[in-house]
Structures are given as structure tokens and as C-alpha cells.
Amino acid sequence: MARILIAYSTVDGHTRRICERMQRSLEGEGHAVTLASLSAAGRPDADAFEKVVIGASIRYGKHRQEVFDFIEGNRQALATKPSAFFTVNAVARKPGKDVPEGNPYVKSFRRLTPWRPPLVGVFAGRIDYRSYGFVDRQVIRFIMWLTKGPTDPQACVEFTDWENVDAFSRRVAAL
């Protein structure tokens, strides 16, 4: 079985929850999985693993710079090892936007980096207005209003299709 790194960038913690689900699934198949936050000091070295998965959330239309910094710093390892990338965003709650070919953030990601992982996934995230500060709550409510999403300031809505996460994990195992 493989030593797998799941490196992630998260703003509110939901991407980490997705990574933890993947970790349980992959460990259940006998793989050794290390979770690592790209925000933490001492980022992991992708060379120490046989497979690498990078998960990144979207906030205000962008992946965080730490994702691109990790990719650049591990360019050689990512070019020579089985690897995967997934993005987590609320846009993916809509049909057609829940696949790499139709998701605007995957398209943007591909324009911003030369890395072309053989496996790319898209997961719908979560909107939890109660956990946001005042400004974030208002901005995200406005974005949701524009895109016909939930706007109740007390709402916590999880859009994640956990079966899709499990299926992605199985594809990572098969890389």
C-alpha cells in the first residue's frame, strides 16, 4: 500500500473535513495517509510520499496563495508521482458546475499553474453564516443572493456530496 500525502488549504475548516473523510477511506484500504495544512509552519515535502493529493477551498473567487506556493515548491515531485487536486466551493452545488470541465475555479486554477494532475475533483462546500464575521456574512449573503443560493443569516447549509468524496478517494487509491 502507498504512503499518501493529503495537503490542504481551508478557510473555515470544511475542506479539512473532506480531507479527513478521504483519510479514513484510504486508511481503510490499507494506505498510510498524512494530512497536512498548507497554512501550518513546516509544510510537508511531497518527495517523502508515493502519492500526493492537494485540496483547496475557494474564498471570494480564489484559491489561497499557499496552494500555488506548495505546488511551485514541489514541482518536481508533483511531475513524477501520482497526484490529484480537488477544489471545494459553493458554486459546485449547481449541476454542471460540480465537474472539473464545468467548474470556473478549476478553469482558473489551470490558467494559474502549469501542474496538470491526472485526477481532478470538485466538491460543493458549506455555507455557515453563523460562523462568519459581519463583513464576510454580508458579502457571502450578497453573492448567494446573486447566484440564487441560501441567504438566511442564521443558516448553515452543507452542499457536500459525501458519496462523491468517497468515489474520489477510491480513484486516488487506484492512481
Secondary structure, DSSP 8 states (H G I E B T S, - for coil): --EEEEEEE-SSSHHHHHHHHHHHHHHHTT-EEEEEETTSSS---GGG-SEEEEEEE-BTTB--HHHHHHHHHTHHHHHHS-EEEEEEEGGGGSTTSSSTTT-HHHHHHHHH-----SEEEEEE-EEEGGGS-HHHHHHHHHHHHHTT----TT-EEE---HHHHHHHHHHHHH-
